[in-house]
Amino acid sequence: MVKKPINYKLLSTAGTFRTDDLNILTLLFPAVYCNAGEIFASYGFQCPIGWYGLLYRLSESIQSEIISNNNYTNFSVEQVKEKFGILAFYYEYGDNIEWLRPKINEFISIAVKESGNTCRICGKDVKIRGMNLYWRCDDH
Ligand SMILES: [Zn+2]
């Protein structure tokens, strides 16, 4: 059975966005997303629209790194989702370029940290967290 991706349909200050709108990132950063694995190819981004900015910066960093090393054909995004309220970004990389992995993991850990301080609806910084895992700013 094919599961449909979660459709958040969240309201933001700029209008109504769907998590599907994150798919524009696959067009902006083809080197990162063109060799997607089965899960990403089926479900796309399984995370809130408020993470657009941090995912944009993460994708930009990864693309720049793998293009400058001419190794994008070995990069494959497996899954991009929300797990326990923060970003989980899984990928595969060819063994022959294993040495690039620490750099990419560093980019990912920056984005993961940021996802825990970002309003999931509008992307603004969240200074004070509630007791739940779903960070939101004062407006939301
Ligand atoms: Zn907000």
Residues whose N, C-alpha, C, O or C-beta is under 5 A from the ligand:
A	BS01	ZN	C119 I121 C122 G123 K124 C137 D139 H140
